[in-house]
Amino acid sequence: MNGSAIARALCATLLLGGLAVNADAQPGQSGSGGRGAAVAAAGLVHVPGTAAGPPGDIREQTRRTLDLLAAALDRAGSDLAHAVTVHVYLARAEDFAAMNEIYAQAFPSDPPTRTTIVAGLTHPGALVEMSAVAVPRGVARDVVHPAGWARSPNPYSYGIRTGDVLFLSGFVPRDTTTGRPVEGDIVVQTRVVLDHARQVLAAAGFSLDEVVSARVFLTDASTFERMNAAYREAFGAARPVRATVVSTLMHPAFGVEVTLVAARGARRAVIAAPRADGTPGAVNPNFNAALSVGTRVYVSGMLGRPAEHANDVRAQTRDALAAIVRTLAEASVTAREVVEATVYLTDAGLLPAVDEVWREVFGDAAAARTVVQTGLVVPGALVEVAVTAVRSATP
């Protein structure tokens, strides 16, 4: 992309700190001083990572961040009452209870599903960041609650179904009747988490075979392979796309949290990730590179080649995004049809370099993007990117 094209892209949409910011942004709204842009596609509204930032303590920042989410949804024809899932990123685990206090006020009944982890935030001084998915006003969303389960101890629903898509909360190894953590190693905890997911799926008439996307959060990278062993037991050959990162969770007893999305569609296909030379890529036993279901294409977290590009985040980002573009092409989708993206960075200070490469690939295409700092499970990896796209025409 030449300099004038980049300038036009920046005038239309500035990608700062993972938040799509309109050029005519109002001061004092997001952590970067702007207004978050939601992306509506295929019956869902995607809101990028949004943080109000300072001033204020966690309660004040949570309140203003939720106000920003509500404003972004309103501009896209939705509202908080129609949110189906929210991802909450806290800078400090000790702020969890205070965040919940304010969050519960925004969702007095039938709250969306939710995943909460500790992550480094790219907005200076921010204590909390949130991204969300909602349905337009007037579209049905149904709460899914398995029989015999206690009410969630925190303000979220276990599952929300809208049409042929089911969003699940991030499940941790907690007893569903007492709410107490389940003791055991990572294999035991992973089995408990996925059994919880299986029960919520069944309550909505779905199965693990229909899960299309997974996010796995580990507290210790050394447990990765043992988690994978238990994970494969549950999913077998029906491998959803996946991104796995390392983060602190909301209780020290929890070693893993898993967030799932299930979907049905008239056309469901496994998409392989071709190598740069066009030859088929290796098959991963734990996840598929991409899944196409109806008009949506879900892509696993892609990495660069850390062994070849040690300490070079631009090269790793370029490799990861090139792999995403090649994979999307296999599903007859272009980079401009990406509607949401999550970027996991090992150091938030690497974001300007990532943005530079991002603009080379995506130009002025306005995906709802979230960027947070977490650990990665591959040694030497600096960045991982997972995306969802919506096909605008039948292939």
C-alpha positions as CSV (number, residue, x, y, z in Angstrom):
1,M,0.0,0.0,0.0
2,N,1.4,3.4,-0.9
3,G,1.6,6.4,1.4
4,S,-1.5,8.2,0.1
5,A,-3.6,5.0,0.5
6,I,-2.4,4.6,4.1
7,A,-3.2,8.3,4.7
8,R,-6.8,7.7,3.4
9,A,-7.2,4.6,5.6
10,L,-6.0,6.5,8.6
11,C,-8.4,9.4,7.9
12,A,-11.3,7.0,7.7
13,T,-10.5,4.7,10.7
14,L,-7.6,5.0,13.1
15,L,-6.6,1.7,14.6
16,L,-5.2,2.7,18.0
17,G,-4.8,0.4,20.9
18,G,-6.9,-2.3,19.2
19,L,-10.0,0.0,19.1
20,A,-11.4,1.2,15.8
21,V,-11.7,4.9,16.3
22,N,-13.7,7.2,14.0
23,A,-11.8,10.2,12.7
24,D,-14.6,12.5,14.1
25,A,-14.3,10.9,17.5
26,Q,-15.7,12.7,20.6
27,P,-13.2,13.5,23.3
28,G,-13.3,11.6,26.6
29,Q,-15.0,8.4,25.4
30,S,-12.5,5.7,24.7
31,G,-9.0,5.2,26.1
32,S,-7.6,6.7,22.9
33,G,-10.1,9.6,23.1
34,G,-12.4,8.3,20.4
35,R,-15.5,6.5,19.6
36,G,-15.6,2.7,19.0
37,A,-17.0,1.5,15.6
38,A,-19.2,-1.6,15.6
39,V,-19.3,-3.9,12.6
40,A,-22.7,-5.4,11.7
41,A,-22.7,-8.5,9.5
42,A,-24.8,-11.7,9.1
43,G,-27.2,-10.8,11.8
44,L,-24.6,-10.0,14.5
45,V,-23.1,-6.7,15.7
46,H,-19.4,-6.9,16.7
47,V,-18.0,-4.2,19.0
48,P,-14.2,-3.9,19.2
49,G,-12.1,-3.8,22.4
50,T,-13.3,-0.7,24.2
51,A,-11.8,1.0,27.3
52,A,-12.8,4.3,28.8
53,G,-9.5,4.6,30.6
54,P,-8.6,7.2,33.2
55,P,-9.6,9.2,35.2
56,G,-11.4,7.1,37.8
57,D,-11.2,3.8,39.7
58,I,-12.4,0.5,38.5
59,R,-16.0,1.3,39.2
60,E,-15.9,4.5,37.3
61,Q,-14.0,3.0,34.4
62,T,-16.3,0.1,34.2
63,R,-19.4,2.4,34.1
64,R,-17.9,4.6,31.4
65,T,-16.7,1.6,29.4
66,L,-20.2,0.1,29.4
67,D,-21.5,3.5,28.4
68,L,-19.2,3.4,25.4
69,L,-20.3,-0.1,24.5
70,A,-23.9,1.0,24.7
71,A,-23.3,4.0,22.5
72,A,-21.5,1.8,19.9
73,L,-24.3,-0.7,19.9
74,D,-26.9,2.1,19.6
75,R,-25.2,3.4,16.5
76,A,-25.4,0.0,15.0
77,G,-29.1,-0.6,15.8
78,S,-28.6,-2.6,19.0
79,D,-28.2,-2.1,22.7
80,L,-26.8,-3.8,25.8
81,A,-30.1,-5.7,26.3
82,H,-29.4,-7.5,23.0
83,A,-25.8,-8.4,23.8
84,V,-25.1,-12.1,23.5
85,T,-21.5,-12.2,24.7
86,V,-19.0,-9.9,26.3
87,H,-15.2,-10.4,26.8
88,V,-13.9,-8.5,29.9
89,Y,-10.2,-7.9,30.2
90,L,-9.0,-6.7,33.6
91,A,-5.6,-5.1,34.3
92,R,-5.8,-6.5,37.9
93,A,-7.6,-9.6,39.3
94,E,-8.4,-7.8,42.5
95,D,-10.8,-5.5,40.6
96,F,-13.1,-8.4,39.7
97,A,-15.6,-7.9,42.5
98,A,-15.9,-4.1,42.0
99,M,-16.2,-4.6,38.2
100,N,-19.0,-7.1,38.7
101,E,-20.9,-4.7,41.0
102,I,-21.1,-2.1,38.2
103,Y,-21.5,-4.6,35.4
104,A,-24.5,-6.2,37.1
105,Q,-26.3,-2.8,37.0
106,A,-26.0,-2.7,33.2
107,F,-27.5,-6.2,32.8
108,P,-30.3,-6.4,35.4
109,S,-31.8,-9.5,33.8
110,D,-30.8,-12.2,31.3
111,P,-27.2,-11.0,31.0
112,P,-25.0,-12.0,28.0
113,T,-22.5,-14.8,28.3
114,R,-19.1,-13.6,29.5
115,T,-15.4,-14.4,29.6
116,T,-13.2,-12.6,32.1
117,I,-9.4,-12.8,32.2
118,V,-6.5,-10.6,33.4
119,A,-4.6,-9.1,30.4
120,G,-2.3,-6.2,29.7
121,L,-4.3,-3.4,28.2
122,T,-3.0,-1.2,25.4
123,H,-4.9,1.9,26.5
124,P,-2.7,3.9,28.9
125,G,-4.1,3.9,32.4
126,A,-7.0,1.6,31.6
127,L,-8.1,-0.8,34.3
128,V,-10.8,-2.6,32.2
129,E,-11.5,-3.3,28.5
130,M,-14.5,-5.0,26.9
131,S,-15.5,-6.3,23.5
132,A,-19.0,-7.5,22.7
133,V,-21.3,-9.2,20.2
134,A,-25.0,-8.4,20.0
135,V,-28.0,-9.0,17.8
136,P,-30.0,-6.1,16.3
137,R,-33.0,-4.8,18.3
138,G,-36.0,-7.0,17.7
139,V,-34.0,-10.1,17.1
140,A,-34.6,-12.9,19.6
141,R,-31.9,-14.1,22.0
142,D,-32.7,-17.0,24.4
143,V,-30.9,-17.8,27.7
144,V,-29.7,-21.4,28.0
145,H,-29.6,-22.7,31.6
146,P,-29.2,-26.5,32.2
147,A,-31.6,-28.1,34.5
148,G,-30.3,-28.5,38.1
149,W,-27.6,-25.9,37.7
150,A,-27.3,-23.2,40.3
151,R,-27.6,-19.6,39.1
152,S,-24.3,-18.1,38.1
153,P,-22.5,-16.5,41.0
154,N,-21.6,-13.6,38.8
155,P,-23.6,-11.5,36.2
156,Y,-23.6,-13.7,33.2
157,S,-25.7,-16.4,31.5
158,Y,-24.2,-19.8,30.8
159,G,-25.4,-19.8,27.2
160,I,-27.2,-17.4,24.8
161,R,-28.7,-18.7,21.6
162,T,-29.8,-16.6,18.7
163,G,-31.0,-18.4,15.6
164,D,-28.4,-21.1,14.6
165,V,-25.6,-19.6,16.8
166,L,-24.9,-20.5,20.4
167,F,-22.5,-18.4,22.6
168,L,-21.2,-20.0,25.8
169,S,-19.6,-18.3,28.7
170,G,-16.0,-18.9,29.6
171,F,-16.2,-22.1,31.7
172,V,-13.8,-22.7,34.6
173,P,-13.5,-25.9,36.8
174,R,-16.3,-24.9,39.2
175,D,-18.9,-27.2,40.7
176,T,-22.2,-26.3,39.1
177,T,-24.3,-26.8,42.2
178,T,-22.0,-25.5,45.0
179,G,-20.0,-23.0,43.0
180,R,-16.8,-24.2,44.5
181,P,-13.6,-24.8,42.5
182,V,-13.0,-28.4,41.5
183,E,-9.7,-29.7,42.7
184,G,-7.4,-31.6,40.3
185,D,-4.6,-31.2,37.8
186,I,-5.0,-29.6,34.3
187,V,-6.4,-32.8,32.8
188,V,-9.1,-33.1,35.5
189,Q,-9.9,-29.4,35.2
190,T,-10.1,-29.5,31.4
191,R,-12.4,-32.5,31.5
192,V,-14.7,-30.7,34.0
193,V,-14.8,-27.5,31.9
194,L,-15.7,-29.4,28.7
195,D,-18.3,-31.5,30.5
196,H,-19.9,-28.2,31.6
197,A,-19.9,-27.0,28.1
198,R,-21.4,-30.3,26.8
199,Q,-24.3,-29.8,29.2
200,V,-25.0,-26.3,28.1
201,L,-24.8,-27.3,24.5
202,A,-27.2,-30.2,25.1
203,A,-29.7,-27.9,26.9
204,A,-29.8,-25.8,23.7
205,G,-30.1,-28.8,21.4
206,F,-26.4,-28.7,20.3
207,S,-23.4,-31.0,20.7
208,L,-19.7,-30.6,20.8
209,D,-19.6,-31.6,17.1
210,E,-21.2,-28.3,16.3
211,V,-18.7,-26.1,18.2
212,V,-17.0,-23.9,15.6
213,S,-14.7,-21.7,17.7
214,A,-12.8,-22.1,21.0
215,R,-10.6,-19.8,23.1
216,V,-8.5,-21.5,25.7
217,F,-6.9,-19.6,28.6
218,L,-4.2,-21.3,30.6
219,T,-2.5,-20.0,33.7
220,D,0.7,-22.0,33.0
221,A,2.1,-22.6,29.5
222,S,3.7,-25.9,30.8
223,T,0.3,-27.5,31.0
224,F,-0.4,-26.9,27.3
225,E,0.2,-30.5,26.1
226,R,-1.7,-32.1,29.0
227,M,-4.6,-29.8,28.3
228,N,-4.5,-30.8,24.7
229,A,-4.8,-34.5,25.6
230,A,-8.0,-33.9,27.6
231,Y,-9.3,-31.5,24.9
232,R,-8.8,-34.2,22.2
233,E,-10.8,-36.7,24.2
234,A,-13.8,-34.4,24.1
235,F,-13.7,-33.2,20.5
236,G,-12.2,-36.1,18.6
237,A,-12.2,-35.4,14.9
238,A,-14.7,-32.5,15.3
239,R,-12.1,-29.9,15.9
240,P,-13.2,-26.3,16.2
241,V,-10.9,-23.5,15.4
242,R,-8.9,-22.4,18.4
243,A,-6.6,-19.8,20.0
244,T,-4.8,-20.7,23.2
245,V,-3.0,-18.1,25.3
246,V,-1.7,-17.7,28.8
247,S,-3.3,-15.4,31.4
248,T,-4.3,-15.0,35.0
249,L,-7.9,-16.2,35.8
250,M,-10.3,-15.0,38.4
251,H,-9.5,-17.6,41.1
252,P,-6.0,-19.0,41.9
253,A,-7.4,-22.6,41.9
254,F,-8.4,-22.3,38.2
255,G,-5.8,-23.5,35.7
256,V,-7.9,-23.2,32.6
257,E,-10.9,-21.4,31.1
258,V,-12.6,-22.3,27.8
259,T,-15.0,-20.2,25.8
260,L,-16.9,-21.8,22.9
261,V,-19.2,-20.8,20.1
262,A,-21.4,-23.3,18.3
263,A,-23.2,-22.8,15.0
264,R,-25.3,-24.6,12.4
265,G,-25.5,-23.8,8.7
266,A,-26.5,-25.2,5.4
267,R,-22.9,-25.4,4.3
268,R,-20.2,-26.6,6.8
269,A,-16.7,-27.2,5.6
270,V,-13.2,-27.7,7.0
271,I,-10.7,-25.2,5.5
272,A,-7.0,-26.1,5.4
273,A,-4.3,-23.5,5.8
274,P,-2.0,-23.7,2.7
275,R,1.7,-23.0,3.0
276,A,3.2,-19.9,1.3
277,D,4.1,-22.1,-1.7
278,G,0.5,-23.2,-2.1
279,T,1.0,-26.8,-0.8
280,P,-1.3,-28.1,1.9
281,G,-0.3,-27.2,5.4
282,A,0.1,-29.8,8.2
283,V,-3.0,-31.0,10.0
284,N,-3.1,-30.1,13.6
285,P,-4.6,-32.8,15.9
286,N,-6.1,-30.2,18.2
287,F,-7.9,-27.8,15.9
288,N,-8.8,-27.0,12.4
289,A,-7.2,-24.0,10.7
290,A,-10.7,-22.7,9.7
291,L,-14.3,-23.7,9.5
292,S,-16.9,-22.3,7.1
293,V,-20.5,-22.5,8.3
294,G,-23.1,-20.8,6.2
295,T,-21.7,-17.4,5.4
296,R,-19.3,-17.2,8.4
297,V,-15.7,-18.3,8.3
298,Y,-13.9,-18.9,11.6
299,V,-10.1,-18.9,11.6
300,S,-7.8,-20.2,14.3
301,G,-5.2,-18.1,16.0
302,M,-2.3,-17.8,13.5
303,L,1.3,-17.3,14.5
304,G,4.3,-16.1,12.5
305,R,7.5,-18.2,12.4
306,P,9.2,-17.4,15.6
307,A,12.2,-19.7,14.9
308,E,12.9,-17.8,11.8
309,H,11.9,-14.4,13.0
310,A,13.1,-14.2,16.6
311,N,12.3,-10.9,18.2
312,D,10.9,-9.5,14.9
313,V,7.2,-8.7,15.5
314,R,6.8,-7.1,12.1
315,A,7.9,-10.3,10.4
316,Q,5.9,-12.5,12.7
317,T,2.8,-10.4,12.2
318,R,3.3,-10.4,8.4
319,D,3.6,-14.2,8.4
320,A,0.5,-14.6,10.6
321,L,-1.7,-12.2,8.5
322,A,-0.4,-13.8,5.3
323,A,-1.5,-17.2,6.6
324,I,-4.9,-15.8,7.5
325,V,-5.3,-14.3,4.0
326,R,-4.3,-17.6,2.3
327,T,-6.7,-19.5,4.5
328,L,-9.6,-17.1,3.9
329,A,-8.9,-17.4,0.1
330,E,-9.5,-21.2,0.4
331,A,-13.0,-20.3,1.6
332,S,-13.5,-17.7,-1.1
333,V,-13.3,-14.9,1.4
334,T,-11.0,-11.8,1.3
335,A,-9.3,-9.9,4.1
336,R,-11.9,-7.1,3.6
337,E,-14.6,-9.5,4.7
338,V,-13.1,-10.0,8.2
339,V,-15.6,-8.7,10.7
340,E,-13.8,-9.2,14.0
341,A,-10.3,-10.0,15.1
342,T,-8.5,-10.6,18.3
343,V,-4.7,-9.9,18.5
344,Y,-2.8,-11.4,21.4
345,L,0.6,-9.7,22.0
346,T,3.3,-10.7,24.5
347,D,4.2,-7.0,24.9
348,A,1.7,-4.1,24.4
349,G,4.6,-1.9,23.4
350,L,4.8,-3.9,20.1
351,L,1.4,-2.6,19.0
352,P,2.7,0.2,16.7
353,A,4.8,-2.3,14.7
354,V,1.8,-4.6,14.5
355,D,-0.4,-1.7,13.3
356,E,2.0,-0.9,10.6
357,V,1.8,-4.4,9.1
358,W,-2.0,-4.5,9.8
359,R,-2.6,-1.5,7.6
360,E,-0.5,-3.1,4.8
361,V,-2.8,-6.1,4.8
362,F,-6.3,-4.7,5.7
363,G,-6.0,-1.1,4.5
364,D,-9.2,0.8,5.4
365,A,-11.3,-2.3,6.1
366,A,-12.9,-1.8,9.5
367,A,-12.9,-5.1,11.3
368,A,-13.9,-4.9,15.0
369,R,-10.5,-5.5,16.5
370,T,-9.4,-6.2,20.1
371,V,-5.7,-6.2,21.1
372,V,-4.6,-7.4,24.5
373,Q,-1.3,-8.5,26.1
374,T,-1.1,-12.2,27.1
375,G,1.4,-14.9,27.1
376,L,1.6,-17.3,24.2
377,V,2.2,-21.0,24.3
378,V,4.8,-21.3,21.5
379,P,8.3,-20.3,22.6
380,G,9.5,-17.1,20.9
381,A,6.0,-16.2,19.5
382,L,5.3,-12.5,19.9
383,V,1.8,-12.2,18.3
384,E,-1.2,-14.4,17.6
385,V,-4.2,-13.3,15.5
386,A,-7.6,-15.0,15.3
387,V,-10.4,-13.7,13.0
388,T,-14.0,-14.2,11.9
389,A,-15.1,-13.3,8.4
390,V,-18.5,-13.1,6.7
391,R,-18.7,-14.1,3.0
392,S,-20.6,-11.5,1.0
393,A,-21.4,-13.9,-1.9
394,T,-21.9,-17.6,-2.2
395,P,-18.7,-19.3,-3.4
